[in-house]
Amino acid sequence: MNGAMLYGPYDVRFEPRPDPTIVDPTDAIIRVTATCVCGSDLWPYRGLEPITPPQPMGHEYVGVVEEIGSEVKTLTVGDFVVGSFFASDNTCPICQAGYQSRCVHAFPMGAIGTQAQFARIPLADGTLVATPDMPSDDLIPSLLAASDVLGTGWFAAVAADAGPGKTFAVVGDGAVGLCAVLAARQLGAERIIAMSRHLERQRLARAFGATEIVTERGDAGVAKIKELTDGLGAQSTVEAVGTQESMLQAIRSTRPGGAVGYVGVSHGVALPGEELFFAEVHLMGGPAPVRRFLPALIDLICTRRIDPGQVFDLTLPLDQVAEGYRAMDERRAIKALLIPASA
């Protein structure tokens, strides 16, 4: 098969890779129907995260089960499945508490690389969720979104305690931030403030349920949020970037007693203790336990109550994966959808 490999900053190649095989009896092999480039992939792509080249790339995927190990009990060959970016057994105490991304046997799918024609999925029973039937082609982008950005945005909104009657703000207008807007609307938030300077992302934020747009960032963005909330700040805020500025912007935009759900992969973030002490806000976040939400999200998608696949504004054949990275790096695309030739 062929797949994406990162050799260094801005050097993604589509090249032959070994065909995956069953390694453990709990594995499954899937034929990847669709995959994509994640905003978090851009950190190593830009040289801001160390790698050991060549590194397989990709952790978002949907596909069809081609082979299962002898201990896989809940899946059959031919199932269409959606999986999380962390493999998990879904049975350990941490999983049962709803934090599958911190499973005692958690395995990062990025280490396998799903920007490829086929992929081995460890702990298949606990990681993959089958759709009720074979989905129509137009549902595949939304199901792919559930594999990471929708599940992550949903977790962020839940962590921020979004709910009826609340004012909700999102720092970050990438796919995760936009999906957090969608989640907040589904969870009943009354006001949803999206912070964005990008016209197309603003349009999509409004389509997903944003009631207001704030174009300012940093301290100016905080001041605008306070202005819109009678000086109090939002009750629920999502941080979906992962920088020092975005984290402080989220905390400072939140009123005392409010909550911040942070899901941007942190890079160089250091929180001033005294400011945090007097902010009196709840902080919850980290790598999203997407598996917790997959059954409900798949149902919402398959019954066409939500359409998160709109975050994909660029579709390419998988062999043009390098262009997908370039487009996202240059902010010419919100999120690039990749279709393997075998699909």
C-alpha positions in Angstrom: 0.0 0.0 0.0 0.9 3.7 0.0 0.7 6.2 2.7 1.9 9.6 3.9 5.4 9.9 5.6 6.9 13.0 7.2 10.7 13.4 6.6 11.1 16.8 8.1 9.7 20.3 8.2 7.3 20.8 5.2 8.5 17.5 3.7 5.5 15.1 3.4 5.8 12.2 0.9 3.3 9.7 -0.4 5.2 6.5 -0.8 5.0 2.7 -0.4 4.5 1.4 3.1 4.2 -2.2 4.3 0.7 -3.6 4.2 -0.7 -3.9 7.7 -1.2 -7.3 9.2 -2.8 -8.6 12.4 -0.3 -8.3 15.2 -2.4 -9.0 18.2 -5.6 -11.0 18.3 -7.6 -7.9 19.3 -6.5 -6.1 16.1 -8.6 -5.3 13.0 -7.4 -4.3 9.5 -9.5 -1.7 7.8 -9.6 -0.4 4.2 -9.5 3.4 4.7 -12.4 5.0 2.9 -11.5 8.6 4.0 -8.9 10.3 6.1 -7.7 13.9 6.5 -5.1 16.3 7.7 -5.6 17.5 11.3 -4.6 20.9 12.7 -2.4 19.1 15.2 -0.5 17.5 12.2 0.8 20.9 11.4 2.9 21.1 14.5 5.4 18.5 13.4 4.9 19.5 9.8 6.2 23.0 10.7 9.1 21.6 12.7 7.6 22.6 16.0 7.4 19.1 17.3 10.3 16.6 17.1 9.9 13.5 15.0 12.0 10.5 14.1 11.9 10.5 10.3 10.3 9.1 8.4 7.2 9.3 10.5 3.8 7.9 9.4 1.1 10.6 9.5 -2.6 10.7 10.2 -4.9 9.7 13.0 -8.4 10.3 11.7 -10.1 7.6 9.7 -13.3 5.8 8.6 -13.4 2.6 6.6 -14.5 -0.9 6.0 -13.3 -3.9 8.1 -11.2 -6.2 6.0 -9.9 -8.6 8.6 -10.3 -9.2 12.3 -8.2 -10.9 14.9 -9.3 -14.1 16.7 -10.4 -12.2 19.9 -12.5 -9.5 18.1 -16.1 -10.1 19.1 -18.2 -7.0 18.2 -17.1 -6.5 14.6 -17.5 -8.4 11.4 -15.7 -8.2 8.0 -17.6 -5.7 5.9 -18.6 -3.4 8.7 -18.3 0.3 8.1 -16.5 1.8 11.1 -15.5 5.0 12.7 -12.6 5.1 15.2 -11.0 7.4 17.7 -7.5 8.9 17.3 -6.6 6.9 20.5 -7.1 3.1 20.5 -8.6 2.0 23.8 -9.9 -1.2 25.4 -13.1 0.6 26.6 -13.2 -1.7 29.6 -10.5 -0.5 32.1 -11.6 1.8 35.0 -10.4 4.9 33.2 -12.4 4.0 30.1 -15.5 3.2 32.1 -15.2 6.7 33.7 -15.4 8.1 30.2 -11.8 9.0 29.5 -10.8 6.5 26.9 -8.0 8.7 25.6 -6.2 7.9 28.9 -7.0 4.2 28.8 -4.5 2.1 30.7 -3.7 0.5 27.3 -4.2 3.6 25.2 -2.3 3.6 21.9 -2.0 6.7 19.7 -3.2 6.1 16.2 -0.7 8.6 14.9 2.0 6.1 15.6 0.4 3.8 13.0 -0.5 6.6 10.5 -4.0 6.5 8.9 -3.2 8.8 5.9 -2.9 5.5 4.1 -4.9 3.0 2.0 -5.2 0.5 4.9 -4.6 0.6 8.7 -4.2 -1.7 11.6 -6.5 -0.8 14.4 -5.4 -2.1 17.8 -8.0 -2.9 20.5 -10.6 -3.0 17.8 -13.6 -3.9 19.9 -12.9 -0.9 22.2 -11.9 1.6 19.5 -14.1 1.1 16.5 -17.9 1.8 16.3 -19.8 0.3 13.4 -22.5 2.4 11.7 -26.0 0.9 11.5 -25.5 0.1 7.8 -23.3 1.1 4.9 -23.5 5.0 4.8 -24.2 6.9 1.7 -21.3 8.8 0.2 -22.5 12.2 1.4 -22.4 11.1 5.1 -18.8 10.0 5.0 -17.3 13.5 5.6 -19.4 13.9 8.7 -18.6 10.5 10.0 -14.9 11.2 9.4 -15.3 14.4 11.4 -16.6 12.3 14.3 -13.2 10.5 14.4 -11.5 13.6 15.9 -12.6 17.2 15.3 -16.3 16.7 16.1 -15.6 14.4 19.1 -12.9 16.9 20.3 -15.2 19.9 19.8 -18.0 18.1 21.6 -15.7 17.1 24.5 -14.5 20.8 24.7 -18.1 22.0 25.0 -19.0 19.4 27.6 -15.8 20.3 29.6 -16.8 23.9 29.4 -20.2 23.0 30.8 -22.1 24.4 27.9 -25.9 24.2 28.4 -29.2 25.9 28.2 -29.3 29.6 28.9 -25.5 30.0 29.0 -23.2 32.3 27.1 -20.5 30.2 25.3 -17.3 31.5 23.7 -14.8 29.8 21.4 -11.2 30.8 21.1 -10.0 29.2 17.8 -11.7 29.0 14.4 -10.2 25.8 13.1 -12.3 22.7 12.6 -12.3 21.8 16.3 -13.4 25.3 17.3 -16.1 25.3 14.7 -17.3 21.8 15.9 -17.4 23.2 19.4 -19.8 25.8 18.2 -22.0 23.1 16.7 -21.8 21.1 19.9 -22.8 24.1 22.0 -25.8 24.7 19.9 -26.9 21.1 20.3 -26.3 21.3 24.1 -28.6 24.3 24.2 -26.3 27.3 24.7 -28.3 30.6 24.4 -25.5 32.8 23.1 -22.5 31.4 21.1 -19.6 33.8 20.5 -17.1 32.6 17.9 -13.8 34.4 17.8 -12.5 34.6 14.2 -10.9 37.0 11.6 -11.6 34.7 8.7 -14.7 35.4 6.6 -15.3 31.8 5.5 -14.8 30.4 9.0 -17.2 33.1 10.3 -19.8 32.0 7.8 -19.5 28.4 8.9 -19.5 29.3 12.5 -22.9 31.0 12.0 -24.2 28.0 10.0 -23.2 25.8 13.0 -25.0 28.1 15.5 -22.9 31.1 16.4 -24.9 34.1 17.4 -22.1 36.6 17.5 -18.6 37.0 16.0 -15.6 38.7 17.7 -12.7 39.5 15.4 -10.4 40.8 18.1 -7.9 38.6 19.7 -5.7 38.7 22.8 -6.5 41.4 25.4 -8.7 43.2 22.8 -10.7 40.0 22.3 -11.1 39.6 26.1 -12.3 43.2 26.3 -14.9 42.5 23.6 -16.2 39.4 25.3 -16.5 41.4 28.5 -18.3 44.2 26.7 -20.8 41.7 25.2 -21.5 40.2 28.6 -22.0 43.2 30.9 -18.5 43.1 32.1 -18.8 39.5 33.4 -17.4 37.2 30.7 -18.7 34.0 29.2 -20.0 31.2 31.4 -18.5 28.6 29.2 -15.3 29.0 27.0 -13.5 26.7 24.7 -9.8 27.0 24.0 -9.0 25.2 20.7 -5.6 26.5 19.6 -2.9 25.5 22.2 -0.8 28.6 22.5 0.0 30.8 25.5 -2.1 33.7 24.1 -5.1 31.5 23.3 -5.2 29.9 26.7 -4.9 33.1 28.6 -7.5 34.6 26.3 -9.9 31.8 27.1 -9.3 32.0 30.9 -9.6 35.8 30.9 -12.8 35.7 28.8 -14.5 33.5 31.4 -16.5 34.8 34.4 -15.8 33.7 37.9 -17.5 30.3 38.5 -17.4 29.6 34.8 -15.6 26.8 33.0 -12.9 26.5 30.3 -12.7 23.4 28.1 -9.2 23.3 26.6 -8.4 21.0 23.8 -5.8 22.7 21.7 -2.6 20.7 22.0 -0.5 22.9 24.4 2.8 24.3 23.1 4.7 26.5 25.5 1.7 27.2 27.7 2.6 28.3 31.3 -0.3 29.6 33.5 0.5 32.4 36.0 -0.5 30.9 39.4 -1.7 34.1 41.0 -3.9 35.0 38.1 -5.4 31.5 37.9 -6.0 31.6 41.7 -8.1 34.7 41.5 -9.8 33.9 38.2 -11.9 31.2 40.0 -12.7 29.3 36.9 -13.0 25.6 36.3 -10.4 24.1 33.9 -10.9 20.8 32.2 -9.4 19.4 29.0 -6.7 17.4 27.3 -6.9 14.8 24.5 -10.6 14.2 23.9 -12.1 10.8 24.8 -13.7 10.7 21.4 -14.8 7.0 21.9 -17.2 8.2 24.7 -19.2 10.2 22.3 -19.0 8.2 19.1 -22.2 6.2 19.4 -24.3 9.3 20.0 -22.5 11.3 17.3 -22.9 8.6 14.7 -26.6 8.5 15.4 -26.9 12.3 15.1 -25.0 12.1 11.7 -26.8 9.1 10.3 -30.2 10.6 11.2 -29.0 13.8 9.5 -29.6 16.0 12.6 -26.0 17.5 12.3 -23.7 18.0 9.4 -20.2 18.5 10.7 -18.7 17.4 7.4 -19.0 21.0 6.3 -15.6 21.7 8.0 -14.0 20.0 5.0 -13.6 22.6 2.4 -10.9 20.9 0.3 -11.1 17.3 -1.1 -8.0 15.7 -2.6 -6.9 12.2 -3.7 -4.7 10.8 -1.0 -1.7 10.8 -3.3 -1.9 14.7 -3.1 -1.6 14.7 0.7 1.3 17.1 0.5 -1.0 19.7 -1.0 -3.5 19.2 1.8 -0.8 20.0 4.3 0.3 23.1 2.3 -3.3 24.4 2.0 -4.0 24.1 5.7 -0.6 25.5 6.7 -1.3 28.5 4.5 -4.9 28.8 5.8 -6.3 28.2 2.3 -8.3 25.4 3.7 -10.1 24.8 7.1 -9.6 21.0 6.7 -8.4 18.8 3.9 -10.3 15.6 3.2 -8.3 12.8 1.6 -9.7 9.9 -0.5 -7.5 6.9 -0.9 -7.4 5.4 -4.4 -8.6 2.0 -3.1 -11.8 3.6 -1.7 
